[in-house]
């Protein structure tokens, strides 16, 4: 494999792994906000991660009930 192919493969593998554990792609989110909502400032990566966790698990502090 060429270096570019290997790099692309690795990036896609990491993106897939993140999606499998519930971590949407921050770079894709930031590009979307810049393109579709130029009046808004994208969240930082930390804010984005916390918002995704909050959305997925809510404010239950890890409890199921």
C-alpha positions as CSV (number, residue, x, y, z in Angstrom):
1,X,0.0,0.0,0.0
2,X,1.1,3.5,-0.6
3,X,1.5,5.9,2.3
4,X,-1.5,8.0,1.3
5,X,-3.7,4.9,1.1
6,X,-2.5,3.7,4.5
7,X,-3.2,7.1,6.1
8,X,-6.7,7.2,4.6
9,X,-7.3,3.6,5.8
10,X,-6.2,4.5,9.3
11,X,-8.3,7.7,9.4
12,X,-11.4,5.8,8.3
13,X,-10.7,3.0,10.8
14,X,-10.5,5.5,13.7
15,X,-13.6,7.3,12.5
16,X,-15.5,4.0,12.4
17,X,-14.2,3.1,15.9
18,X,-15.3,6.4,17.3
19,X,-18.7,6.1,15.8
20,X,-19.1,2.6,17.2
21,X,-18.6,3.9,20.7
22,X,-20.8,6.9,20.2
23,X,-18.3,9.6,19.4
24,X,-19.4,11.6,16.4
25,X,-16.6,13.1,14.2
26,X,-15.6,16.6,15.5
27,X,-13.9,17.6,12.3
28,X,-17.1,16.9,10.3
29,X,-19.2,18.8,12.9
30,X,-16.9,21.8,12.8
31,X,-16.8,21.8,9.0
32,X,-20.6,21.6,8.9
33,X,-21.0,24.6,11.3
34,X,-18.6,26.7,9.4
35,X,-20.3,25.9,6.0
36,X,-24.0,25.9,7.0
37,X,-24.0,28.3,10.0
38,X,-21.3,30.9,9.4
39,X,-22.8,33.2,12.1
40,X,-22.2,30.6,14.8
41,X,-18.9,29.7,16.4
42,X,-18.3,25.9,16.6
43,X,-18.0,24.3,20.0
44,X,-14.5,23.4,21.1
45,X,-13.6,19.7,20.9
46,X,-14.1,19.3,24.7
47,X,-17.5,21.0,24.6
48,X,-18.5,18.9,21.6
49,X,-17.5,15.7,23.5
50,X,-19.5,16.7,26.6
51,X,-22.5,17.7,24.5
52,X,-22.4,14.3,22.8
53,X,-22.1,12.5,26.1
54,X,-25.0,14.5,27.6
55,X,-27.1,13.8,24.6
56,X,-26.4,10.1,24.7
57,X,-26.5,9.5,28.5
58,X,-28.5,12.5,29.8
59,X,-28.0,13.8,33.2
60,X,-28.4,10.5,35.0
61,X,-24.7,10.3,36.2
62,X,-24.3,6.8,34.7
63,X,-27.4,5.3,36.4
64,X,-29.9,3.5,34.4
65,X,-32.9,4.5,36.5
